[in-house]
Amino acid sequence: MGVNWCCRHWQLRDLVCIPADSPGEVMYPSDNSVHTLDLATGKDSVTAELEFEPRCVQATATVLAAGGVHDTRDARVATGPQRGLFAIRNRNTGETYTRDLGDYINNAVNLFESPMGGGGLKAVVCNNDHSLYFLDVGNDRFAVEETLRLSAPLNHAAVSPDRRTVIACGDTPQVAVAHPQDGGWHVAQTFESGSDLGFSAAFHPSGTMFGVAFQDGTARLYDVRKMGGAPLAEIRTSRPVELNGAFRCLKFSTGPEDLVFLSEQMHRVHVVDLRDFNNHQVLTIPQGFGSEDQGQDPDDEAVEPIIQSYEEVIDNGQQPSPSPPPSITSRNHHRRVYVDNHSFLQMPSSRYLRYGQNDDGISGLAWTEYDGGSIVVGTDTGIGVWKIDGWARRTFPSYTIR
């Protein structure tokens, strides 16, 4: 089956979506379509055909939401600003509703239940026109309820578990905090991050902490009770002077695992234990890992993913192993490969599920409850799945009472 993972924007790399009702499925964009990958069977299917190339995707049990921009290469689109596009697809009926939204590209979407009385599904959308669009979402339509204008193009927004706080970041060192009030939303405050451009934000499932990741390779974790105060922790990239080390995506685990994950632009994913912030590991996925079409020896350790402590990576100055550019075959044919992997945190072993794609670096990551808790990573060779050994993290080492 032909598959072509599409990472159309070199900075927007949050393209892995786990549907709210299906932890064993992964959604991802491919040209003008959204695909669904079944992690148990390896089956890949087209979920939706859209009128544009999606730059962001989110899904609930009943709705798929996608944002993007008019393709200016299309002669039917008049010359002028690249108007944003947004689509809602009913996952039960297959009906899709698409219309313009915003003056420029829609960079991120987040679906959530209304914090107001009456319930209903809502969405917050980040646009390059400096706006946060708050939408009322139905199974086959959407309507703009409110627009908040901020000071810079917006790259990402996160909604708190109680749905009463939105954190937004963009092409500015400032982070915006919005709350619902009097039936609408308002910006309660903005605070300086001390970094440059923000590209990803997320709340811890407990609602007590949130994180923001920045292009300069710094991520900061904050206490929600001290908005704008000193961060609880700062996490640094392994390549602070390289664009390849820019942080692009930040996600928290759910349940008792208590981890935060960060992707660098190319080939590396950080895993940090939130219990004390000291256990910091880095997963390096070499370019073209597992591609049999490239003549790589599957027993060659140089082309296998490597898991090291952050200190080891910094001390070694390790770079991802080079490999030949993917062939046409590896780009266009869907293949499934299992490879034994090194330990990940306290995990004794795992399997890497790969679907041959292209070489655009890391295109997204997501946490899923599948298989007891796993991290899903969109890579230059497809989709990788690493199981977290949550049981080992919840046990204590043996000891002797004297």
N, C-alpha and C positions, 0 to 999 in steps of 0.2 A: 504493500500500500504506500503510495507516495505521500510523504509528509515534509513540510517545509516550515520549520519554526521561524517566525518573523519577529525580529526585534528592530523595529523601524526607527527608533529614536535612540541615539547613542547614550543618552542620560536616563531615560525613563525605562527602568528595569524591574517593574513589579508586575510581571505578566503571568504569574502562576496563581491560580485560583482554586481553592477547595470549596465546592458547594456546601452550603450550611447543613444540608441534610444527607450528604454523601461523603463521608471521610475517606472512602476508598476510590474516589474519582478525582481527577485533576483536569481542570479546564485551562486551555491556553489558546492564544490567537495564532492563526495561520492565514496569511493574506487577508481576504475579506471574510473569513470564516472563523468560528470558534470550535475547537475540537475538545472532545472529552476522552481521557485515557482512563481505562479501568485498571487499577493497580493489581487486582487479583488475577485477572485473565490476560492482561496485556492488550486487550482489544482497544483500538483507537477508532473513534467515529466522529463524524461531523455533527455538531449540536445545533449550529445556527449558521446560516448564510446571511451576511449583512451587506449594506450598501457602501461600506467603507472599511478601511483597515483599522481594527480596534487597537487603541493605545492603552486601554485599561479595561478590565473585565471583573465583574463581581456577580455572584449568584446566590439565590435563596432556593428553597424547595420548589418555588413556583415561578420565579422570575430570573431571567438573565439580563444584566445591564452592561452596556458597553459604550465607551466614549471614544471619540476620535476627531477627525477633521476632514473637510472636503479635500479630495485629491485635486490639486490645481492642474494636474496633467490632463484632467477630464475636460474636454472642450466645451461641455455643457455648462461648466461652472464659470461664471463671469469673472473677469479680472478684478482683483481687489483683495481685501483681507481674507485670510483663510478661515472661513466660518467654521465653528465647531459643530460636530454632529453628536447625537446621542440616540441610543436605541434601547428599547425595552422589548424583551421577547417572553411570551407566555410559554413556559416549559411544558405545559400540559397540552395546549392546542397548537403550538408552533407559530402562532400569530406574532408578527413583529411590527412595532410602531417606531418610526424613525423621524426625527425632525432636527432642525438647527437648534443649537444651544451654545451661546457664547460667541464672542468675536473671533476667537482663535482656537487652538487645540485644547481638547479636554484631556488633562493629564492623569486624573485619578477619580475614582468613584468609590463611595462607601455606602452600603445599604444598611439601614437600621430601622427598628420599630420606633414609632413616634413617642417622644417623651411627654407629649401633651395628652389631654383627655381624648378618648375616642379611638386611640390606637391608629393602626394603618402603617403601611410601609413607606419609608422616606429614603431619600438619597441626598448626599452632599457631594458635589462635583467641583473639582478644581480646574480652573481655566487659566490660560496664559493672559487673558484680558484683565488680570488682577482680581477676579471675582470668585467667590464661593457661591454656588447655586444650590439652594435647598429645594428639593423636588418632592412633590407628592406622587407616589408611584402606585399604579394599579397593575393588574395582570397583563394588560395590553395597551397601556398608555402612561403618560406622565405629564405633569404640569409644574411650572416654576411657581413656587410659593413665595420665595424671598431671595434677594441677592445682597450679599455683603461685599462691598468694594474694599480691597486692601491696597497696600502700597507697592506690590510687586507681583509678577506672574507667580501663580501658585502651582506647586508640584505635587503636594500630597496633603491629605487630612485624615485624622483618626477620630473616631467617636468613642467616648467612654462607655464602659459596660452599663452604667445607669442611664446612658443616652442624654445626659445633661451637660456634657462638655465636648466641644470640638477643638482639637488642636490642629493648626494649619501651618505649613512651612512652604517656602518657595525661594525665589531668586533674591534673597535678602538674608542678612544675619538674624533678622527678627522672627520670633515665633508668636503667632496669634492665638488667643484663647477666646472662644465664643461660648455663650450660654443662652438657653431659651429664657425669654422674659416677655410677659404681657402678650402671649400668643405668637411671638416671633423670636428671632435670634438676634443677638447683638454682640459685638466684640467687647469683651469685658476688659481685656488688657493685651498688650504686646510686650515682650521682653527680649532683651539682647541675648543671643546665644554665645557670642564670642567666637563664632565660626563664620563661614561664608554663605554658601547656598544650601538650603535644606531640601532633601529629596525623599525622606520617608519618616513617618511618625506612626506610633502604635501605643496602645494602652495595655498594661498588664491586665490579665483577666480579673484580678482582684479589684481593679479600679484605683489602687493606691499609688500607682507609679505609671509614668509614661516615658517614652524614649523618642528622641529625634536624631536622625542620622544626616550627616553633612558631607558635601563634596570634598572638603579638605581632609577627609579621612578621620573625622572625630564623631563619635556618638555620645550623647549625654542622656542620662537617666535621671528623671526628676520626681520628687515627691509632690503629689497633687495638692497637698495641703500647703505647699510653699511655692506656688507658681512664680517663676522668675527668680527664685532663690538659688543658692549654690546647688549644683547637681549632686545627686547621691553618688554617682560614679561617672567617670569618663572612660570610654573605650577607644583605643587608637588603632588605626589601620596598620598593616604590616609593611606598607609602602607609602610613607608619608610625603614623599616628594614626587610621586608618580601619579598620573591621572588614572592608571590602571588600578591604583589602590583606593580610589574614591569610593566612599560608602554610598550604596544605591538603595538598599532595602533593609528594613529592620522589622523583625517579628518576634513575638513572645510565644512560648509554649503555653499550653493550657494544662490543667490538672496539677499534680504534685511535682512535675519535673522541674519547674521554676528555672527556665533557661531563657536567654535572649540570643537571637541569631542575627548576624549582620553579613551582608554580601558586599564584597569589593567588586569593582566593575569587571575585573577579569580573574577568574579561576580560583578565588579563595572565599571561604565562608568561615566566619568567626562564631564560636559557641562559648558563651560565658555563663557560669553558674551564678545565679542571683543570690544564693545563700550567703556568700561572702565576697563575690566578685573576683576571687583570686584564681579560681580554676578557669583558665582562658585557653581554649584550644583553637587551632586553625586547620580546616580541611582544605587541602590544595588538590584541585582537579586538573591535571595536565591537559593541554589542548589536544583534542582528538583522542582522548582516552577510550580504549576499547574498540577502536575502529579497525576491524579486520581488513577492510578494503585498503588500508594504508600500509599493509605489510608489517604491522607491529607484532612483535612477539608477545603473546598474552602473559608469558612468565617474566617479562622484562619489568623489574620494579620501577624503572624510570618513567614508565607510562601508566602506573597505577596511582590512584588517589592516595595521598599521604595525610595522616593526621598527626600533628605535632603540637606541643605546647607553644603558646605565643612566644615565649622566651627563646625556644629553639629556632623558630622561624626568623626572629629578629637577629639572633646571633649568627645564623648560617647565611643570612641574606639570600635565602633560597628563591629561585625563580621557577615558574612552571616549566616542565620539560618541553622543549620544542618538538614539533612534529610536522610532517609535510602537510600542506593544505588539503582539506577534504576533497575527495574525488567527486565526480558527478554522481557516481553510484551511492556514495555515503551521504550525499546531500538529499537524494531523491527517493531512497528506498527505506521503508520502515523495517527496522530489525530490532530484535529483543536479545539482550545479552546479560547474563548474570555473572558477576565477578565477586569472589570473596574479598572483603575489604579489611583494612586495619581497624584496630579498636577505636571506638568513637566515644569519648568520655570513658565511662566504665563498661562500655559495651564490648563483649568478647568478640563478636563478629557480626557482620551484616552483609547484605547483598545490594549491589548497585544495579538498578534497573535502568537500562539505557535505550533510548530511541534515537537512531541516527538523524542528525539535523545539520546545522551549519556551524560556523566558528565565530559567533558574536559575543563570546564571553558568557557571564552569568546574566540570565534574563529574568530572574525572579526566584523567590523562595517562599515557602509556606509551611506552617505546622499543620499536621493532621493527626487525628486520634487513630488512624488506621494502624493495625498491627500493634496496638498497645502504645502508640506514640511514635511518630516518625517525622523527620524533616525532609521536605521535598524541594529539590533544587533544579531549576532550569539551567542547563549548562550548554557549552558549545557543541556537545554531542547528544543533547536531548534532555531527558528528565532523570535525575538521580534520586533515589529514595534510601535514606539511612534511618534504621530503627534505633531509637534511644532505649538503653537498658534502664528503664525507670526503677525496676526492682532493686538493682544494685545501688542506685542513688538513694534509696529509702532504707537501706540497711546499714548497720554499724559494723566496723571491723571487730574481730575477736579481741578479748582483753583478759587479763588476769587480775583478780583482787588480791592484794598483798596485805 
